């Protein structure tokens, strides 16, 4: 009983620490109803303060297409926000407000993510105030398909992702950001997804360095190949990035196909999709990669010029 109480107190303490870093994001745009009438369209989401000088992360789908963005802090102050950078491919948007006394989320001290560790989702759904849900990291490196794109490298969590929690904080038991909730599956019980904190940090660092978020894109969707998958498909190798979908883009332009397995990039072995993503994100848009891949019983090499993610 004492151990349970100690755990409860720890969770409460983490939530108290994280709440000041989570904000409400309100968006508005005018849309034409008919030839003579224009009406406002509004939306709502959550966001997380990244820095003391006013940078905030939310989801791209929360703010994309909206001309008027406002951020309301936990203490009730409301500020106009500018969209500084946006990547639909990562579902990440970075906002900027001019405000004092901001409390940024803890990021740099995070440890490696593990399945089974606690996960706490903190958001501001529908502008009704802070909500908290508790669960665990169910899986890592997940891929899901949205309306217009694929989202890869996601954290799957059993912490309930309520409507409006998009863009909020998924934290560990130390209050460190491990992800930004991006999606829920409404017909399922307890399945939610978050953009991994490493992706958020990479996008924020890119914005700081270049003034924009341009995501280098190979144009592939796949999974990490392992012995079980290799045995199921009767493949002769059991390590690499197994390609499942090839949208129109750089990879399709050079002839890569579903079923190919990327085994190295620029001479460095590729052990899986997460490894492939890291290698791509270390490059810039327009750079050429020497990609080695396995197809049937043969190994091929080709140069692919990275594009900008749509």
Secondary structure, DSSP 8 states (H G I E B T S, - for coil): -HHHHHHHHHHHHHHHHHHTTEEEEEEEEEEEEETTEEEEEEEEEEEEE--TTSEEEE-HHHHTT-SEEEEE-TTS-EEE-EEEEEETTTTEEEEE---SS----B-TT-----TTSEEEEEE-GGGS--EEEEEEEEEEEEEEE-SSSEEEEEEEESS---TT-TT-EEE-TTSBEEEEEEEE-TTSSS-EEEEEHHHHHHHHHHHHHHSS---EE---EEEEE-HHHHHHTT-S---EEEEEE--TTHHHHTT--TT-EEEEETTEE--SHHHHHHHHHTS-TT-EEEEEEEETTEEEEEEEE-EE--
